[in-house]
Amino acid sequence: MIYANRPMIFKLPDGSQSENVNVCFENGNRTLSLALDNSAGRMDNLGRSDIRLLVDGEDITSKVFETERDDTIVRANLNNFEKAMRWLSRVEWGMVSSSV
């Protein structure tokens, strides 16, 4: 299933708008979440983005991308998105693997 949450738009004190949208790709108990924003109104498009990978709601992004910290932001570039989509598409029997 692919879905997007409703865009969040906030008026900022300087009159600009902070915009954010979240798109999710689900495959079974796995979710690839792609969040895009306009850097609190500093960008003309929603060009700042990051990826989160979840299994049954638990964030395992740092395990799949082998980052040192659990709260590391994984930027959504083509290479990272391709790795995330490969992870999402994997079919496994019983155990959840953190490697791609």
N, C-alpha and C positions, 0 to 999 in steps of 0.2 A: 504494500500500500504506500502511496505517496500522498502527502498532504502538507498544507501550510497553515500555520496559525495566523490569525488576523494580524495585520501590521500594527505595530505600536508607534504612535506619533505623539511627540511631546513638544509643546511650544517652549522655547528657551527664553530667558530674560532679554537676550539681545534681539529677539524677534525671529530668529531662525528656528528650524524644526529638527529635532532629533528623531530619526526614523529607524525602525528595526523590524525585520521580518525573519521568521524561522520556518525552514522547510525540513520535513522529516521523511525519511525513506525507511520503511519497515519490512523486515523479512523474518517471519516467525517471532522469536523473542528478542531479536536484534533491531536496534534503531540507530540509524545514522542521522544526526541532527546537524543541520547547516544553518548557522545564524549569520545574518548579514545586516550591517548598519552603515550609517553615513558619518560615523565618527563625531557624534553629537553636533551634526549640522555643518561640519567643516568640509564635507565632500559633497559634490553634486549628485553622486550616485551612491548606491549601497555597495561600496567597494571594499569595505573592511569586513572580513568574514573569518569565522572559525568553525572547526569541526568537533563534534562530541560523538563518541560511540558508546552505546548503552546496551546492556544485556539485562533483561527483566528490570529495567529502570536504574540499574547500577552503572555508574560511569566507569568504563574501563579504557578510556582514551589513552591514558598514560601507559598502560600495559601494551596496547597494540602498537603505539608509536614509540615505545621504549624511551619515554622521557624520565628525567630524574625525579620530578615532582608530580603529584597527582593533579595539581591545579595549573599545570603548564598549558598555555594556550597553543593549540595546533592550528596554524593559519591554513585557510582553505585555498591552497594553490592546486594546480592540476595534478601534480605528483601525489600530494597528500590525499586529494579527492579520489584519485585512482586507487590508491592503497586502501582507503576506507570502503570503496565500492567492492573491491575484491574481498575484504573482510566480511562485508554484508552478504555477499553472494555465496560464501562458503557453506557447504553442507557437511555437518558432522553428526556423529552418532553418540549422543549422551553427554559428552564433555565439551565445555566451552574452551577453545584455545585462544590465547592472546596473540599468537603470531599469525602472520599473513602468509 
